[in-house]
Amino acid sequence: MSNIMSALSDLRLLDNLARGKTFIHRINPLVKLLTTVVYLTVVVSFGRYEISSLLTFIFYPVLIFALAELPVTPILKKVLFVQPLIIGIGILNPIFDSHSVLLGDIAVSRGWITFLAIFIKSGLTVTVSILLIATTGMDRLAAALRMLKIPKIFVLQLILTYRYISVLMEEVHRMLRAYSLRAPGQKGVQRNHWGSFAGQLLLRTFDRAQRVYQSMSLRGFNGEYHTGKSAKLGLIDFAYFSGWSIFFILARIYDIPVLMGSLLIGVMK
């Protein structure tokens, strides 16, 4: 039960962080969404052997962490949660791509290079996606999607699914607490009770969903999820998007770490 409550607390943490009053929080949600899309597109476009160029893109999430005053540890825990899946996907690369390349005087399998590139890409993309939610919030993000003319049915499905995750976790917590009270001293749910437990959870979620829908209908819900007035784009918003987009494109064209290293070596000589 402690794991469920911890996960529920982590989920609500993003909503609490999105209520901040920093400079990043005040940027128009549409601008932050488009900036994130540009970032993800550029990062994913790198080849499987390009590692040094990817290091430049660490600068963006680090700066967002600092300017938005976000806690690093809880967000990095969320990122590490998906890394085992990435490791499972890329760990076989050294076997299938066993050709060696020289890194200085060291021979390294190209499979390890591709594995490291996948690991860095996944870490950057997941981190930036979480930062978008932590600095914007799902309601404002939904408003930005509607500004892009995304069909309201998809936006509504996204926002209700996100909101219902916490409701589902609360129901699981209640059922586990009731089960533990009826079976004191027992750890978890016995295997022969898994089927009935899942069936009861399904029935309870249907009932809870019906009550939620009735409550929304009584409050005037007609299929449109209202998120308030959309903020107008300002000069700072245009400067934010233009500045980051130019930086991402330049970092994609030029290998900045290599250029800086060459410049530093030239100065030292």
Buried (B, 14 or more C-beta within 10 A) or exposed (E): BEEBEEBBEBBEBBBEBBEBEBEBBEBBBBBBBBBBEBBBEBBEEBEBEBBEBBBBBEEBBEEBBEBBBBEEEBBBEBBEEEEEEBEEEBEEBBEEBEEEEEEEEEEBBBBBBBBBBBBBBBBBBBBBBBBBBBBBBBBBBBBBBBBEEEEBEEBBEBBBEBBBEBBBBBBBBEBBEEBBEEEEEEEEBEEEEEEEBEEBBEEBBEEBBEEBEEEEEEEEBEEEBEBEEBBEBEEEBEEBBEEBBEBBEEBBEEBBBEEEEEEEEEEEE
